[in-house]
Amino acid sequence: MATRRTKAREPGTFLALLASLIFAMLPACRQTGSDESKARQTVTIAAAADLKFALDEIALEFKRARPDIKVRISYGSSGNFYSQLAQRAPFDIFFSADVSYPMRLIEAGLADASTQFTYATGRIVVWTLKSSPLDLPRMGLEAFKHSSVRKIAVANPEHAPYGKAAIDALQKLGIYGSVRERLVYGENVAQTAQFIESGAADIGIIALSLALGPSLKEKGRFWEIPLDAYPRMQQGGVILTWAKHRKAAQELRAFVLSPAGQSTLRRYGFSPPNE
């Protein structure tokens, strides 16, 4: 009895079919890769602690304009960040509370001078909780003499520009000698505010930008230290030579310097760099 034999598929036919399937999948693979590349485009920022509220808000505005770029911010003292960046810490862009640390990075060959920028001028205030018996707007400097003031918080002047400005102001105003033994030092200006907020200090000198932030504004009151009591606090930044997303960092820098970015900084007490 004859047996029907199934005809084997030609090897060439099978290879042609496989090639067609692979070719059909390539556009989808290319598109997926492109989307993943965009999703991974994250600008990493090392920022001075005085920018906590203002830069958070600017970052949200920037992400609305550029949803393909993510923003990741770390806050701390400018001097500590400088030490980390000198060891090539993985950041794209640095926002300092002064202009000297960015310049030192340029001098060390860790940033290109063409990327340097000045974005604002900061101010300092004396701040305390609303529950304090101190009426700062009325008392001004006299508040430091009040019997309730046992601890006075300032940022560490060795690596925090706002701490250096605070000490300069106390010296210029002629009261540093009488308050020196009562000073407690925060690692940065944001921690200094936390000392007062938690009761670890009765009063302190912090950035105006923090005093105007949503959480501290509701909890405290302040007196602004006269501008002629401390050196002008110009604040600048730089893009690092090893930035992974240089173009995105440049776009963020441009946004901070734009009218929209400067408007947000002004609402938090910063002055434009050219004023």
Helices and strands as residue ranges (DSSP letters): H 11-39, E 42-48, G 49-51, H 52-65, E 70-76, H 78-86, E 93-95, H 100-107, G 113-115, E 117-122, E 124-129, H 136-139, G 140-145, E 152-155, H 161-172, H 176-179, G 180-182, E 183-186, H 189-198, E 203-207, H 208-211, H 214-219, E 220-224, G 227-229, E 233-239, H 246-257, H 259-267
